[in-house]
Amino acid sequence: MSQEEEAQSQIVGGTTSTNRSLENGNSIRLVVLHPGTSSDTLSCDLITCELDQPPDYEALSYTWDDANGDRSLTQEIRCGPAYGKIAITKNCEAALLRLRLEDDPRFLWIDALCIDQSNVRERSHQVHLMSRIYHTAFRVVVFLGNRSFESDRLFDYLSNPKANHGLPEGEAVQLAMELFKRNWFKRLWALQEIVVARAAIIICGSKTIKWQALSRFFIGSISDAARDGVPFFDSRIFVDPAAMMLCGGLQGPQPIDLLPQLFRASQTFKVSEPLDHIFAVLGLVEQSATVRIVPDYNKSVFEVLYQLSVYFVERFRIIFPPPPPPPGCGCSLIFIWGSPNLHTLGYTDGPKG
């Protein structure tokens, strides 16, 4: 059965019903992006499937906001008679237009379309599944936005580093530094999405490269700097801690004992709301270890921080003394996890198993 026939069989089977919220279990939605040319209106169907046995799909990793910081829902896509038109951001629309094939449907997981953003319980549960969703995808597609002269030169170079691209020595590093300024490299959720990916590609404008090409280049630049005796903090490749975490070798879910370090290292990343910072970092560690702290956007920042504080004391014998929060803002409490002002309880035994 072709992908198009498979999509139609699921749609006819009633899996696009809006009456079914995804607040529990292993069910997820997938976008079946309809084929079309540049002049065709964006359209898709939304199907529901079990995460244990989904059709082959790709998971999109992108930012809601565009290069100008605009994350307003000004665009829309037709999602079949059951869902109607769904509002999306300009950057989501740009990603869909770039990913749309001319002749075949494309199966995608996209947070803006596959999660009912108005249903807090569904959103919480789907965030809990996020690590599995990106790991189960046969490929993660990173969309960085529109091209630039610098991105084109870098992607051409990374596609075939041995070819003569006319790049002066050291210019590739400068081009990479420019790429790392894009919003995606500052997004905390991107770290989870790429760390658990089985395979990944990066799209920027009309250019596409494998994630490994950028990662290998990054690690190679570090090795070259060390070989040439460049001091660690003088090497320009190190000026972006977020890029270091993304490209520097994190692969797969991390051991639970690294959780304090992950909170500390994630300070430079951006999130749209405070709870995202906690849930995104928890998604980086082995799932079995975080079963006691389940994403729940109905809870306040303080409730989740209290729950996390109890877990840290029991598991790591660590207390993070929070400072008084500014009026009306719980954001500062998130970053206390990265503060050097932590205290370890004076116990001699190790972490609790």
C-alpha positions in Angstrom: 0.0 0.0 0.0 1.4 3.4 -0.9 1.7 6.2 1.6 -1.2 8.1 -0.1 -3.4 5.0 0.1 -2.4 4.4 3.7 -3.3 8.0 4.5 -6.7 7.7 2.8 -7.5 4.4 4.6 -6.9 6.0 8.0 -8.8 9.2 7.1 -11.8 7.2 5.8 -11.6 5.1 9.0 -12.7 8.1 11.0 -9.3 8.9 12.7 -9.7 12.6 12.0 -12.6 13.0 14.4 -12.3 16.1 16.5 -14.2 14.5 19.4 -11.2 12.5 20.4 -8.8 14.4 22.6 -5.3 12.9 23.3 -5.1 13.2 27.0 -3.9 9.8 27.9 -2.4 6.6 26.3 0.0 6.5 23.4 -2.1 8.1 20.7 -0.7 10.9 18.6 -1.8 12.9 15.6 0.1 13.1 12.4 -0.1 15.6 9.6 -0.6 14.2 6.1 0.6 17.2 4.1 -1.1 17.2 0.7 1.2 17.5 -2.4 1.2 20.7 -4.3 3.1 23.3 -6.2 4.1 26.8 -5.0 0.9 28.3 -6.2 -1.4 25.8 -4.4 -3.0 26.6 -1.0 -1.6 24.6 1.9 -3.8 21.7 3.0 -3.5 18.6 5.0 -5.4 15.9 6.9 -4.8 15.0 10.5 -4.8 11.4 11.4 -4.6 9.6 14.8 -2.4 6.6 15.3 -0.7 4.7 18.1 2.9 5.7 18.9 3.8 2.0 19.2 2.8 1.3 15.5 2.7 4.6 13.5 3.3 4.9 9.8 6.7 6.2 8.9 6.8 9.9 9.7 9.2 12.8 10.1 9.1 15.1 13.1 9.6 18.8 12.5 12.0 20.8 14.7 11.5 24.6 14.2 10.7 27.8 16.0 7.2 29.3 16.1 8.8 32.8 15.7 10.5 33.9 12.5 13.8 35.8 12.2 12.0 39.0 13.3 10.6 37.4 16.4 7.0 37.3 15.1 5.1 34.3 16.5 1.6 35.6 15.9 -0.9 33.2 14.4 -1.5 35.1 11.2 -1.5 32.3 8.6 -3.6 29.2 8.3 -3.7 25.7 6.8 -6.8 23.7 5.7 -6.9 20.5 7.8 -9.9 18.6 6.3 -13.6 18.9 7.0 -13.2 17.6 10.6 -10.7 20.2 11.7 -11.3 23.1 9.2 -8.7 25.8 9.1 -6.0 26.0 11.8 -4.1 29.2 12.5 -0.3 28.9 12.3 2.7 31.2 12.4 4.6 32.6 9.4 7.6 30.4 10.2 5.4 27.3 10.4 3.9 28.1 7.1 7.3 28.6 5.6 8.4 25.2 6.9 5.3 23.5 5.4 5.7 25.2 2.1 9.4 24.0 2.0 8.5 20.5 3.0 5.6 20.0 0.7 6.2 17.5 -2.1 4.8 18.0 -5.6 3.5 14.5 -6.2 3.3 12.6 -2.9 1.8 13.3 0.6 4.3 13.7 3.4 3.7 12.4 7.0 4.8 14.8 9.6 4.6 15.5 13.3 4.3 19.2 14.0 3.4 20.5 17.4 1.3 23.4 16.3 -1.0 21.1 14.3 -0.7 17.7 16.1 -1.5 19.1 19.6 -4.7 20.9 20.5 -3.0 23.9 22.0 -6.2 25.0 23.7 -6.6 21.7 25.6 -4.2 22.0 28.6 -4.6 18.3 29.6 -3.8 17.1 26.0 -0.9 19.5 25.7 0.5 18.2 29.0 0.2 14.6 28.0 1.6 15.1 24.6 4.6 17.0 26.0 5.2 13.9 28.2 5.4 11.8 25.0 7.6 14.3 23.2 10.8 12.5 23.6 9.3 9.3 22.3 7.6 11.1 19.4 10.9 12.5 18.2 12.8 9.2 18.8 10.1 7.2 17.0 10.2 9.4 13.9 12.4 7.9 11.2 13.9 11.3 10.8 13.9 14.7 12.5 13.7 17.7 10.1 15.3 20.9 11.4 14.0 24.0 9.7 16.2 27.1 10.2 14.2 29.5 8.0 15.1 31.4 4.9 18.5 31.3 3.2 21.2 33.8 3.5 24.4 34.2 1.5 26.4 32.9 4.5 24.1 29.9 5.1 24.3 28.9 1.4 28.1 29.0 1.5 28.3 27.0 4.7 25.9 24.4 3.5 27.7 24.0 0.2 30.9 23.6 2.2 29.5 21.0 4.7 27.9 19.0 1.9 31.4 18.4 0.4 34.2 19.7 2.6 36.9 18.3 0.4 35.8 20.3 -2.6 37.3 23.6 -3.4 34.6 26.1 -2.4 36.9 29.1 -2.4 36.6 29.6 1.3 39.6 31.2 3.0 41.0 29.4 5.9 38.9 29.9 9.0 35.9 31.4 7.1 33.8 28.2 7.6 34.0 28.7 11.3 32.8 32.3 10.9 29.9 31.1 8.7 29.0 28.5 11.4 29.0 31.2 14.1 26.6 33.2 12.0 24.3 30.2 11.6 24.3 29.7 15.4 22.8 33.1 15.8 19.5 31.8 14.4 16.6 31.4 16.8 16.5 27.6 16.5 19.9 27.3 18.2 18.6 29.1 21.3 15.4 27.1 21.6 15.5 24.6 24.6 13.0 22.2 23.0 15.4 21.8 20.1 17.9 20.3 22.3 15.5 17.5 23.3 14.3 17.0 19.7 17.8 16.6 18.3 19.3 14.6 21.2 16.8 11.8 20.9 16.7 11.8 17.0 17.6 8.6 15.2 18.6 10.6 12.2 18.2 14.3 11.3 18.6 16.7 8.4 18.9 20.5 8.5 17.0 22.7 6.0 17.9 26.4 5.4 16.3 28.0 2.4 16.7 25.6 -0.6 19.8 23.8 1.0 19.7 20.6 3.0 22.5 18.9 4.9 22.7 16.0 7.3 22.9 16.9 11.0 26.0 14.8 11.3 27.8 17.1 8.8 27.3 20.1 11.1 28.1 18.1 14.2 31.3 16.6 12.7 32.4 20.1 11.6 31.8 21.5 15.1 33.7 18.8 16.9 36.5 19.0 14.2 36.8 22.7 14.8 37.2 22.0 18.5 39.9 19.4 17.8 41.7 21.8 15.4 41.7 24.6 18.0 43.1 22.3 20.6 45.8 21.0 18.2 46.8 24.5 17.2 47.1 25.6 20.8 44.1 28.0 20.8 43.1 28.7 24.4 39.6 27.2 25.1 37.8 30.5 25.7 39.7 32.3 22.9 38.4 29.9 20.3 35.5 31.6 18.6 33.6 28.3 18.1 33.0 28.3 21.9 31.3 31.6 22.2 27.8 30.0 22.0 27.1 27.5 24.9 23.8 26.5 23.2 25.6 25.5 20.1 28.1 23.5 22.1 25.3 21.5 23.7 23.5 20.9 20.5 26.5 20.0 18.3 29.0 18.8 20.9 28.0 15.2 21.2 24.9 14.7 23.4 23.2 11.6 22.0 20.1 9.8 23.3 18.4 10.1 26.7 20.9 11.1 29.3 21.5 9.3 32.7 19.4 10.7 35.5 22.5 11.6 37.5 23.3 14.3 34.9 20.0 16.1 35.6 21.6 18.9 37.8 24.3 19.5 35.2 21.6 19.7 32.4 19.7 22.3 34.3 22.8 24.3 34.8 24.0 24.0 31.2 20.6 24.9 29.8 20.5 28.4 31.2 21.3 30.1 27.9 18.4 28.5 26.0 15.1 30.2 25.5 11.5 29.0 26.3 8.2 30.7 25.8 7.0 30.0 29.4 8.8 29.0 32.6 7.3 25.5 32.9 8.7 24.7 29.5 12.2 25.0 30.9 11.6 22.3 33.5 9.7 19.9 31.2 12.2 20.3 28.3 15.2 19.4 30.5 13.3 16.5 32.1 12.7 15.2 28.6 16.5 14.9 28.1 16.9 12.2 30.7 15.8 8.6 30.7 12.0 8.4 30.8 11.8 5.8 33.6 13.6 8.2 35.9 11.1 11.1 35.6 7.9 9.1 36.1 7.2 11.0 39.3 7.4 14.4 37.6 4.9 14.4 34.7 4.3 17.5 32.6 1.2 19.3 33.8 0.5 22.8 32.6 -2.4 23.2 35.0 0.1 23.5 37.8 1.8 26.7 38.7 5.6 27.2 38.4 5.9 27.1 42.2 4.0 23.7 42.4 6.3 22.1 39.9 9.4 23.6 41.4 8.4 22.3 44.8 7.9 18.8 43.4 11.3 19.1 41.6 12.9 20.4 44.8 11.7 17.4 46.8 13.0 15.0 44.1 16.4 16.7 44.1 16.7 16.4 47.8 15.7 12.7 47.8 17.7 11.7 44.7 20.8 14.0 44.8 20.9 15.3 48.4 20.9 18.8 46.9 19.0 21.9 48.0 18.7 24.9 45.7 17.7 27.9 47.9 15.4 30.0 45.8 15.6 33.8 46.0 12.5 35.9 46.5 10.8 36.1 43.1 10.0 39.4 41.5 6.4 40.5 41.8 4.2 38.6 39.3 7.0 36.6 37.8 8.2 33.0 38.6 10.8 33.0 35.8 13.7 33.7 38.1 13.1 30.5 40.0 13.8 28.5 36.9 17.3 29.7 36.6 18.2 29.0 40.2 18.9 25.4 39.1 21.9 26.8 37.2 23.0 28.9 40.1 26.4 28.2 41.8 24.6 28.8 45.1 23.5 25.2 45.6 24.1 23.3 48.8 24.7 19.6 49.1 23.3 17.9 52.2 25.9 16.3 54.4 25.0 12.7 53.8 27.7 10.2 53.0 25.6 7.8 50.9 25.2 8.3 47.2 22.1 9.1 45.1 19.1 7.1 45.8 18.4 4.4 43.2 
